[in-house]
Amino acid sequence: MTIFARKTWLLALAAGLALPAGPVAAETATLQAAATQSVVTPNAGAPAVAREARVAGDEKRTRFIMDLSAPVEFAVSTLSDPYRVVIDLPQVSFDLPSTAGQDGRGLITAWRFGMFAAGKSRIVLDASGPVAVDKSFVLPPVSDQPARLVLDLVGTSRETFLETAQAPAPLVARKGDKLTAVRRRDKPLIVLDPGHGGIDTGARGTSGTLEKAVVLDFTRMLRDKLVASGRYEVHMTRDDDVFIPLRERVHIAREMEADLLLSVHADSVRIGRDQVRGAGVYTLSETASDEIAAALAERENRSDVIAGIDLANEPDDVTDILIDLARQETKKFSFLFARTLVNELRGTAQLVKNPQRSAGFRVLTAHDVPSALVELGYLSNRLDEKLMTTDEWRGRMSQALVSAIDGYFGRRFGDGAMQMSRTTAGHAAAEPEEQVE
């Protein structure tokens, strides 16, 4: 037995010592047996593929196992109200049944998976109560056995859970080793948020164009231009046709300590469909700037309801945040960006009347992340719909946004409002009560 294989076998053995008899113990025995075989070198060029996952154990200790085509690094963090365990991974291709994750066991009531940003995947485990991560590791593929991501959960008190959930950096595991990742950021981090997705299609154009598709295509182009500039780190709340709740979009930006959150939409109106057209930029306000802004915010805020998420039991402190940004500084920077963007768009695209507006958009409620929502245009208007589906228009519009972002950060850095380099935890972006629904 090689030294590496022996180390892997010892790891698998240690992971199973405290597990109860039954399915979990049987799984551990399989892992131990597999670890004694020859190690297979994974294909490092392609994303790992997840082909099977299962949950075993009981209310005292529960194990989550996912079979992978290759070992991956991953980060584990926890979120409260409701209790969740988040596993962040590099891009993974999930070749799992459509019913995967619907049924839980022991401390895990259900689980979800999917992509949440370019090159990033996430697994969210819904817990029946406060839990602690007792063990987390990846076993390499050996013989005919796949690589396996293993996570052991045990019950704990709410106090202990909250202490863990509030820790500044998540647990990071790499092929059986645990470490804490801290990185220094030398560039502003921008979170781009294509609206809607998955079951929530958003607005529908007069010719059948779906908002979720238009904004995703546009945001990808914008991301590519920002990355190509070499001046920013850029993450997307979604890079695929998946549903992400509004609260989760906010948490993504907050947990990543983003310097700017830009949500991209293309809505519609019922009244004045032929007259109302053009781009607009919105910031958060308790009182909408006009009736159209109020109606628009109300429709956007119903996205979670469309996906069947109950919003009736929001904690009071979260509700307060949804009404007002806690920091006046964040309001100031949000307004500054909106004004900069509107000025940049004035020679590039048709703008709505009074293009700088405000309303109570839930996606703009990160009290410590400057945030704005840009409406590219109105799909209810035939001309706007046609323009938004052309590469030429998207190219001009995305370049205008890049210029506005450059101008905004130039002003912030020039005023000394924010340091270019700051230490941030390698935090898993966002809570996922629903992040990967």
Secondary structure, DSSP 8 states (H G I E B T S, - for coil): --HHHHHHHHHHHHHHTT--TTHHHHHHHHHHHHHTS-B----TTS-EEEEEEEEEE-SSEEEEEEEESS--EEEEEEETTTTEEEEEEE-EEE---TTTTSS-BTTEEEEEEEEEETTEEEEEEEESS-EEEEEEEEE--BTTB-EEEEEEEEE--HHHHHHHHT-SS-EEEETTEEE--EEEE-S-EEEEEE--BTTB---B-TT--BHHHHHHHHHHHHHHHHHHHTS-EEEES-SSS----HHHHHHHHHHTT-SEEEEEEEE--SSSTTT--SEEEEEE-SS-SSHHHHHHHHHHTTHHHHTT---TT--HHHHHHHHS-S-HHHHHHHHHHHHHHHHHHTTTS-EEEEEEEEE--GGG--TTS-EEEEEEEETTSHHHHHHHT-HHHHHHHHHHHHHHHHHHHHHHHHTTSS-S-EEEE---SS--SSTT-
